[in-house]
Amino acid sequence: MTIFEFLRSRLQGEPPLHPMDRRIAKRWVKERLKRIYPELRLDPKALEKAYQELGIEPHEGSGRGGATVFEINLPGDSR
């Protein structure tokens, strides 16, 4: 990689998040929810509701080096 390619890649930022990466992130969060709240293991509707209530929002390009950062907004959080 030349210095010009490196600079161009840094100025353009991180490429948009691939749908597969979004799915992997969602699955990871759901697995963590199942470990923290074992009662969600056998109730897929409650698990999906708990996931939706977290309010996870991707902020592309806001992390270190332009990486995507996921922000969790807890229910009742008025930010």
C-alpha positions in Angstrom: 0.0 0.0 0.0 1.4 3.3 -1.0 1.2 6.4 1.2 -1.4 7.9 -1.2 -3.6 4.8 -0.9 -3.3 5.0 2.8 -4.2 8.6 3.0 -7.2 8.2 0.6 -8.5 5.3 2.7 -8.2 7.4 5.9 -9.9 10.4 4.4 -12.8 8.4 3.0 -13.4 6.8 6.4 -14.7 3.3 7.2 -16.8 1.6 4.5 -20.5 1.2 5.5 -21.3 -1.7 7.8 -22.1 -4.9 5.9 -25.5 -6.5 6.5 -23.8 -9.7 7.6 -21.9 -7.7 10.3 -25.1 -6.2 11.5 -26.6 -9.7 11.8 -23.6 -11.0 13.7 -23.7 -8.0 16.1 -27.5 -8.6 16.7 -26.9 -12.3 17.4 -24.1 -11.5 19.8 -26.3 -9.1 21.8 -29.1 -11.6 21.9 -26.7 -14.3 23.2 -25.5 -12.0 25.9 -29.2 -11.2 26.9 -29.9 -15.0 27.1 -26.9 -15.4 29.5 -27.8 -12.5 31.7 -31.6 -13.2 31.7 -32.0 -17.1 31.4 -35.8 -16.7 31.3 -35.4 -15.3 27.8 -33.9 -18.5 26.4 -37.2 -20.2 25.8 -39.2 -17.1 24.8 -38.2 -15.8 21.4 -40.8 -13.0 21.4 -39.6 -11.7 24.8 -36.0 -11.9 23.6 -36.7 -9.9 20.5 -38.7 -7.3 22.6 -35.8 -7.0 25.0 -33.4 -6.5 22.1 -35.6 -3.8 20.5 -36.0 -2.0 23.9 -32.2 -1.6 24.0 -32.4 0.8 21.1 -29.1 0.0 19.5 -28.0 2.6 17.0 -25.0 2.3 14.8 -22.9 5.5 14.3 -20.7 4.8 11.3 -17.3 6.6 11.3 -17.5 7.8 14.9 -15.1 5.2 16.4 -11.3 5.2 16.5 -10.0 5.3 12.9 -13.5 5.8 11.5 -14.9 2.5 12.8 -18.6 2.0 13.5 -19.7 2.4 17.1 -22.9 1.0 18.5 -24.7 3.1 21.1 -27.3 1.5 23.4 -30.1 3.7 24.5 -31.7 2.2 27.6 -35.5 2.4 28.1 -36.4 5.7 29.8 -33.1 7.3 28.9 -34.0 10.8 27.7 -30.8 11.7 25.7 
